[in-house]
């Protein structure tokens, strides 16, 4: 993960959420759901500002226990986006609704056709 170049491209903004594309080493990896873009940060309700950030594996955050149970054979830590000014504990994780983001980009846990 240290050598991966991560890029999040925002493609659509709604009232409560932002849809994005995640690229890893210039290859499309997945769609993301993020919180709304806001000029002033609101804790747990604002997507991270555009920019380049670091990634690390977080082994101590509370989400680790939940993911360890859900994915016992593959979980090795939460992917944390680091070096974001005024933000802490921002993870790339699963979820399908803007109410599940808490400021983190979500990869989706399933799809549904409406």
Secondary structure, 3 states (H helix, E strand, C coil): CCCCCEEEEEEEECCCEEEEEEEECCEEEEEEEEEECCCCCCCCCECCCCCCCEEEEECCCCHHHHHHHHCCCCCCCEEEEECCCCCCCEEEECCCCHHHCCCCCECCCCCCCC
